[in-house]
Amino acid sequence: MFSENGKISGRQMNRLLILDLFAVSCMVLPRLLPDICGRQGFFAVAAGAGAAILSALLYTKTARCYTDNFFAFARRQTAAVPAVIFALFFMIKFLLSAVFVLKMFSEIINRTFLTEMHEKVIAALMILTALYSVSKGIETRGRLGELLFWAVLIPIIVVVILSAAQIVPDRIFPMTADDAGEIFDGTLLTAAVFSVFEFLLFSMPYVRGSRPVFHFCAWAAAAAAALTIFIYVACIGVLSVEGAGAEHWPTVILMQVIRFPGYFLSRQDGLMLAFWMGSVFILLSGYIFYTDELTKQLFPKKYFKGTMILWLILVYGLFWLIQDYGRFEAVYWRLMTFAGMPVSLLISAWLLISCKFKRRKEGGRA
């Protein structure tokens, strides 16, 4: 029997985070890092994941300061106006991220697999599927994360293992002395891709048990980074740096190039993408779920169940307005790297310092 207590376990949160991180990192980083870092891209992934682990530590420490919700905590630490601004910032960021994830998903599926189906139809189907998860609450998200976890990761791991035989070492080694600034740029991009850890500010009150949540977060970042590094190395080892950089979606091309023993699948890339859809579904529903939760916190008396449908309609409407994916992607990652990620960290740090200061002032233990 499943308990209906509005909580998820630490393990469920860990698996949700891994799927959230992997959904974007496995597709975006092998696409963008070859042009930024070349053969040394996996150093940027490792460094960016390390920075993400530090951000997770900050978010968990901040979220440990309250048991109710983010907005109520922010209002106690600052005032009504700053708390509203913080909540609106995260709502806008989550909605913009949901639009990006939806656009990325439909672009990949339309370009590489369902070429005859219009991308707006593909996006509409994903929106309707995400509605189910959002409407069922945090417990259903946790259970779906457990169900989809191995179904998503095992096929990807199998592809990476099979690709090892086709890797050309000369395409990876020797490494050139790339400019350190380029590695730094790649690290910033990776940290922005992994900034989904800010979900912790909103999910921590739902996590039951006393086990250290930060350990789950560190494991999630390490697991997602390791898988992304393996995929990146496979992409440049099989396709070369130039080849991976020239492809729209080198991860998908890698899936097409690799052949299962016996050739019992003619389109294994379709099978892999079908499993990858599960991680996209988890991430997209997460953005909408936490936007809906913030709406409930901001307007407790005016909130109604159908609000989540309005957010999904808004995401789909913004999706319709985007004509050029490449330009949108470039603007989105610039915003996330130089505005979205730093502001999220500053908000969390401000609230944590304020909480510690007030506790000391009141004579309590920090």
C-alpha positions as CSV (number, residue, x, y, z in Angstrom):
1,M,0.0,0.0,0.0
2,F,1.2,3.5,-0.8
3,S,1.0,6.1,1.9
4,E,-0.9,9.3,1.1
5,N,1.0,11.7,3.3
6,G,2.2,14.3,0.7
7,K,5.8,13.3,1.2
8,I,8.6,11.6,-0.8
9,S,11.6,9.6,0.4
10,G,15.2,10.7,0.0
11,R,15.8,8.0,-2.5
12,Q,12.8,9.2,-4.6
13,M,14.2,12.7,-4.5
14,N,17.6,11.4,-5.5
15,R,16.2,9.6,-8.5
16,L,14.0,12.6,-9.6
17,L,17.1,14.8,-9.4
18,I,19.2,12.4,-11.6
19,L,16.5,12.3,-14.2
20,D,16.0,16.1,-14.1
21,L,19.7,16.6,-14.5
22,F,20.2,14.0,-17.2
23,A,17.3,15.1,-19.3
24,V,19.1,18.2,-20.5
25,S,22.7,17.5,-19.9
26,C,22.9,14.4,-22.1
27,M,21.6,16.3,-25.1
28,V,22.8,19.9,-24.6
29,L,26.4,19.5,-23.4
30,P,27.5,17.1,-26.2
31,R,25.9,19.6,-28.6
32,L,27.5,22.8,-27.3
33,L,30.8,21.9,-25.5
34,P,32.7,20.6,-28.6
35,D,32.7,24.2,-30.0
36,I,33.6,25.7,-26.6
37,C,36.1,23.2,-25.1
38,G,37.0,20.7,-27.8
39,R,38.5,17.5,-26.5
40,Q,38.6,18.9,-22.9
41,G,34.9,19.3,-22.6
42,F,34.6,16.5,-20.1
43,F,36.8,18.6,-17.7
44,A,34.2,21.3,-17.9
45,V,31.4,18.8,-17.2
46,A,33.3,17.6,-14.1
47,A,34.1,21.1,-12.8
48,G,30.5,22.3,-13.5
49,A,29.1,19.3,-11.6
50,G,31.4,20.1,-8.7
51,A,30.1,23.7,-8.7
52,A,26.5,22.3,-8.8
53,I,27.2,20.1,-5.7
54,L,28.3,23.3,-3.9
55,S,25.1,25.0,-4.9
56,A,23.1,22.0,-3.7
57,L,24.8,22.4,-0.3
58,L,23.7,26.0,-0.2
59,Y,20.1,25.2,-1.2
60,T,19.8,22.3,1.3
61,K,21.1,24.5,4.1
62,T,18.6,27.2,3.2
63,A,15.7,24.8,2.9
64,R,16.6,23.2,6.3
65,C,15.6,26.6,7.9
66,Y,11.9,26.0,7.3
67,T,9.3,23.3,7.4
68,D,6.4,25.2,5.8
69,N,7.2,26.6,2.3
70,F,9.6,28.9,0.5
71,F,7.4,32.0,0.3
72,A,6.4,32.0,4.0
73,F,10.1,31.6,4.9
74,A,11.2,34.4,2.6
75,R,8.5,36.7,4.0
76,R,9.6,36.0,7.6
77,Q,13.3,36.7,6.7
78,T,12.8,39.8,4.7
79,A,9.4,41.4,4.1
80,A,6.3,40.9,1.9
81,V,7.6,42.8,-1.2
82,P,11.0,41.1,-1.4
83,A,9.4,37.7,-0.8
84,V,7.0,38.3,-3.7
85,I,9.8,39.4,-5.9
86,F,11.8,36.2,-5.1
87,A,8.7,34.0,-5.8
88,L,8.0,35.7,-9.1
89,F,11.6,35.4,-10.1
90,F,11.5,31.6,-9.7
91,M,8.1,31.3,-11.4
92,I,9.3,33.2,-14.4
93,K,12.5,31.1,-14.5
94,F,10.7,27.8,-14.2
95,L,8.2,28.8,-16.9
96,L,11.0,29.9,-19.3
97,S,12.8,26.6,-18.5
98,A,9.7,24.6,-19.2
99,V,9.4,26.3,-22.6
100,F,13.0,25.5,-23.4
101,V,12.6,21.8,-22.4
102,L,9.5,21.5,-24.4
103,K,11.1,23.1,-27.5
104,M,14.2,21.0,-27.1
105,F,12.2,17.8,-26.8
106,S,9.9,18.6,-29.8
107,E,13.0,19.7,-31.9
108,I,14.8,16.4,-31.3
109,I,11.9,14.1,-31.9
110,N,10.8,16.0,-35.0
111,R,14.3,16.2,-36.5
112,T,15.5,12.7,-35.8
113,F,12.5,10.3,-35.4
114,L,9.0,11.5,-36.0
115,T,9.9,13.6,-39.0
116,E,6.4,13.5,-40.5
117,M,4.7,14.7,-37.3
118,H,4.5,18.5,-36.7
119,E,6.5,19.6,-33.7
120,K,3.5,21.4,-32.3
121,V,1.6,18.2,-32.2
122,I,4.6,16.5,-30.4
123,A,4.7,19.3,-27.9
124,A,1.0,19.2,-27.3
125,L,1.2,15.4,-26.5
126,M,4.0,16.0,-24.0
127,I,2.0,18.9,-22.4
128,L,-1.0,16.6,-21.9
129,T,1.2,13.9,-20.4
130,A,2.9,16.3,-18.0
131,L,-0.6,17.5,-16.9
132,Y,-1.2,14.1,-15.4
133,S,1.9,14.1,-13.2
134,V,1.4,17.7,-12.1
135,S,-2.2,17.1,-11.1
136,K,-1.4,14.1,-9.0
137,G,1.1,15.9,-6.7
138,I,4.5,15.3,-5.3
139,E,4.0,11.6,-4.3
140,T,3.1,10.6,-7.8
141,R,6.2,12.4,-9.1
142,G,8.3,10.4,-6.7
143,R,6.7,7.1,-7.7
144,L,7.1,7.9,-11.4
145,G,10.7,8.8,-10.8
146,E,11.3,5.4,-9.2
147,L,9.5,3.6,-12.0
148,L,11.3,5.5,-14.8
149,F,14.8,5.6,-13.3
150,W,16.3,2.4,-14.5
151,A,14.1,2.3,-17.6
152,V,15.7,5.6,-18.7
153,L,19.3,5.0,-17.6
154,I,20.0,1.3,-18.5
155,P,19.4,1.7,-22.3
156,I,21.6,4.8,-22.3
157,I,24.4,3.0,-20.3
158,V,24.1,0.1,-22.8
159,V,24.6,2.5,-25.7
160,V,27.7,4.0,-24.1
161,I,29.2,0.6,-23.4
162,L,28.6,-0.6,-27.0
163,S,30.1,2.7,-28.3
164,A,33.4,1.9,-26.6
165,A,34.4,-0.5,-29.4
166,Q,34.0,2.2,-32.0
167,I,35.8,5.0,-30.2
168,V,39.0,6.2,-32.0
169,P,41.5,7.2,-29.3
170,D,43.3,9.6,-31.6
171,R,40.1,11.7,-31.6
172,I,40.4,12.2,-27.9
173,F,44.1,12.2,-27.3
174,P,46.4,14.0,-27.3
175,M,44.6,17.0,-25.8
176,T,45.6,20.4,-26.9
177,A,46.3,23.3,-24.5
178,D,43.0,25.0,-24.9
179,D,42.5,28.5,-23.5
180,A,41.6,28.3,-19.8
181,G,38.8,30.8,-20.5
182,E,37.1,28.3,-22.8
183,I,37.2,25.6,-20.1
184,F,35.8,28.2,-17.7
185,D,33.0,29.0,-20.2
186,G,32.2,25.3,-20.5
187,T,32.1,25.0,-16.7
188,L,29.7,27.9,-16.4
189,L,27.4,26.3,-19.0
190,T,27.5,22.9,-17.2
191,A,26.7,24.6,-13.9
192,A,23.8,26.4,-15.5
193,V,22.5,23.0,-17.0
194,F,22.8,21.5,-13.5
195,S,21.1,24.5,-11.8
196,V,17.9,22.3,-11.4
197,F,19.2,21.8,-7.8
198,E,17.2,25.0,-7.0
199,F,14.2,22.6,-6.9
200,L,15.5,21.8,-3.4
201,L,14.2,25.1,-2.1
202,F,10.7,23.9,-2.8
203,S,10.9,20.1,-2.5
204,M,12.8,19.8,0.9
205,P,9.7,20.3,3.0
206,Y,8.2,17.3,1.2
207,V,11.1,14.9,1.9
208,R,10.5,12.5,4.8
209,G,13.1,11.0,7.0
210,S,16.2,12.3,8.7
211,R,18.9,11.1,6.4
212,P,21.2,13.9,5.1
213,V,19.5,15.2,1.9
214,F,22.8,16.7,0.7
215,H,24.3,13.2,0.3
216,F,21.5,12.3,-2.1
217,C,22.1,15.6,-4.1
218,A,25.9,14.9,-4.3
219,W,25.2,11.4,-5.6
220,A,22.7,12.7,-8.1
221,A,25.2,15.3,-9.5
222,A,28.0,12.7,-9.6
223,A,25.8,10.2,-11.4
224,A,24.5,12.6,-14.0
225,A,27.9,14.1,-14.6
226,A,29.5,10.6,-15.0
227,L,26.9,9.6,-17.6
228,T,27.2,12.9,-19.4
229,I,31.0,12.6,-19.5
230,F,30.8,9.1,-20.9
231,I,28.4,10.2,-23.6
232,Y,30.6,13.2,-24.4
233,V,33.7,11.1,-24.7
234,A,31.8,8.6,-26.9
235,C,30.5,11.4,-29.1
236,I,33.9,12.9,-29.8
237,G,35.6,9.5,-29.9
238,V,33.2,8.1,-32.5
239,L,32.2,11.3,-34.4
240,S,35.3,13.5,-33.7
241,V,35.2,17.0,-32.1
242,E,34.5,18.6,-35.5
243,G,31.8,16.0,-36.3
244,A,30.1,16.3,-33.0
245,G,30.1,20.1,-33.2
246,A,28.6,20.0,-36.7
247,E,25.7,17.8,-35.7
248,H,22.5,19.2,-34.3
249,W,22.2,16.4,-31.8
250,P,25.3,14.3,-31.6
251,T,23.9,12.1,-28.8
252,V,21.1,11.0,-31.1
253,I,23.6,10.4,-34.0
254,L,25.7,8.3,-31.6
255,M,22.6,6.2,-30.9
256,Q,22.1,5.8,-34.7
257,V,25.7,4.8,-35.3
258,I,26.0,2.2,-32.6
259,R,24.6,-1.3,-33.5
260,F,23.4,-3.9,-31.1
261,P,24.9,-7.4,-31.5
262,G,22.9,-9.3,-34.0
263,Y,21.4,-6.2,-35.5
264,F,18.0,-7.1,-34.0
265,L,17.0,-3.4,-34.0
266,S,17.1,-1.3,-37.1
267,R,16.2,2.0,-35.3
268,Q,17.7,1.7,-31.8
269,D,17.8,5.5,-31.7
270,G,14.0,5.5,-31.5
271,L,14.1,3.0,-28.7
272,M,16.6,5.1,-26.8
273,L,14.7,8.3,-27.4
274,A,11.5,6.6,-26.1
275,F,13.2,6.0,-22.8
276,W,14.8,9.5,-22.7
277,M,11.3,10.9,-23.0
278,G,10.7,9.7,-19.5
279,S,13.4,12.0,-18.1
280,V,12.0,14.9,-20.1
281,F,8.5,14.2,-18.8
282,I,9.8,14.2,-15.2
283,L,11.7,17.5,-15.7
284,L,8.9,19.3,-17.5
285,S,6.3,18.3,-15.0
286,G,8.7,19.4,-12.2
287,Y,8.9,23.0,-13.6
288,I,5.1,23.2,-13.8
289,F,4.6,21.6,-10.4
290,Y,6.8,24.0,-8.6
291,T,5.4,27.0,-10.5
292,D,2.0,25.8,-9.4
293,E,3.2,25.4,-5.8
294,L,4.5,29.0,-5.8
295,T,1.1,30.2,-7.1
296,K,-0.6,28.4,-4.3
297,Q,1.8,30.1,-1.8
298,L,1.4,33.5,-3.2
299,F,-2.4,33.4,-3.6
300,P,-3.7,30.9,-1.1
301,K,-7.3,32.2,-1.2
302,K,-7.6,32.7,-4.9
303,Y,-5.8,29.5,-6.0
304,F,-7.8,26.8,-7.7
305,K,-7.0,23.4,-9.2
306,G,-7.2,24.6,-12.8
307,T,-4.3,27.0,-12.3
308,M,-1.8,24.4,-13.4
309,I,-3.7,24.1,-16.7
310,L,-3.3,27.8,-17.2
311,W,0.4,27.5,-16.7
312,L,0.6,24.7,-19.2
313,I,-1.4,26.7,-21.7
314,L,1.0,29.6,-21.2
315,V,4.1,27.4,-21.7
316,Y,2.5,25.9,-24.9
317,G,1.6,29.4,-26.1
318,L,5.2,30.7,-25.7
319,F,6.4,27.5,-27.4
320,W,4.4,28.5,-30.5
321,L,6.1,31.9,-30.6
322,I,9.6,30.4,-31.0
323,Q,10.5,30.0,-34.6
324,D,14.3,29.6,-34.4
325,Y,15.4,27.0,-31.9
326,G,19.1,27.8,-32.3
327,R,18.7,31.4,-31.5
328,F,16.4,30.7,-28.6
329,E,18.8,28.2,-27.2
330,A,21.7,30.6,-27.3
331,V,19.7,33.4,-25.6
332,Y,18.3,31.0,-23.0
333,W,21.6,29.6,-21.9
334,R,23.1,33.1,-21.7
335,L,20.2,34.2,-19.5
336,M,20.5,31.1,-17.3
337,T,24.3,31.4,-17.0
338,F,24.7,35.1,-16.3
339,A,21.3,35.9,-14.6
340,G,19.2,32.9,-13.7
341,M,21.8,30.8,-11.9
342,P,23.6,33.6,-10.1
343,V,20.4,35.3,-8.9
344,S,19.1,31.9,-7.6
345,L,22.3,31.5,-5.6
346,L,22.2,35.0,-4.3
347,I,18.6,34.7,-3.1
348,S,19.3,31.5,-1.3
349,A,22.5,32.9,0.3
350,W,20.7,36.0,1.4
351,L,17.9,34.0,3.0
352,L,20.3,31.6,4.7
353,I,22.5,34.5,6.2
354,S,19.3,36.3,7.3
355,C,18.0,33.2,9.0
356,K,21.3,32.5,10.8
357,F,21.6,36.2,11.9
358,K,18.1,36.3,13.3
359,R,18.6,33.0,15.2
360,R,21.8,34.4,16.8
361,K,20.2,37.7,17.6
362,E,17.3,35.8,19.3
363,G,19.9,33.8,21.3
364,G,19.2,30.5,19.5
365,R,21.8,28.2,18.0
366,A,22.8,28.9,14.4
